[in-house]
Amino acid sequence: MYDLESESEVESSDESEIMDTEEIAMELYQELNQNSQKERKRHNSQQVNFMRDQTEHDHNYQNLNKRLRKEIKNRIIELYKIGVTAPLNIIYTLRKDGNVNLPSQKQISNFIARKKKNLKGENQIKFCELASWCAKNCSLPDDQDQAFVLDYQVSSEKKNDPYIRLMMSTKYLLSIASKE
């Protein structure tokens, strides 16, 4: 049947496990409390870090004129040609050059947009120009990595629907294709 002694032994072993668990929980609580007190002390310290840059900072570099000076325009064009295209980077470079009364970012971007056609050339090509370019670039180049026109077809018979079919490659790509 049911043994009363064994039941009391089970209860006492359960109680000891509960006591052990409570003691462990209490130790963890005390440890966490001590850590949080240390953390609070660290945050409540009176220590202040002061950092200072020795270079003078001035916002008086902005241009009050609506027009760009000629030397600024020339310098913007030079910078654009060497690859400095972002207006903010152009302003930084102009400031480093010692210029004062610098243009705004908007003025620089507008100036570049107006001058892009002169700097980069026309961004559109006409149908007849593309056909003549294809005829001119059909010869084999000496460099094996230079592209050339393998074949092209031009149809300008239909005024509403002209087309150019163009196939380009390099000597190197053709040599790889012939091996396979």
Secondary structure, DSSP 8 states (H G I E B T S, - for coil): ---HHHHHHHHHHHHHHHHHHHHHHHHHHHHHHHHHHHHHHHHT---------SS----TTB--SSS--HHHHHHHHHHHHTT---HHHHHHHHHHTT--SB--HHHHHHHHHHHHHHHH--S---HHHHHHHHHHT-S--SSTTS-EEEEEEEE-SSSSS-EEEEEEE-HHHHHHHHH-
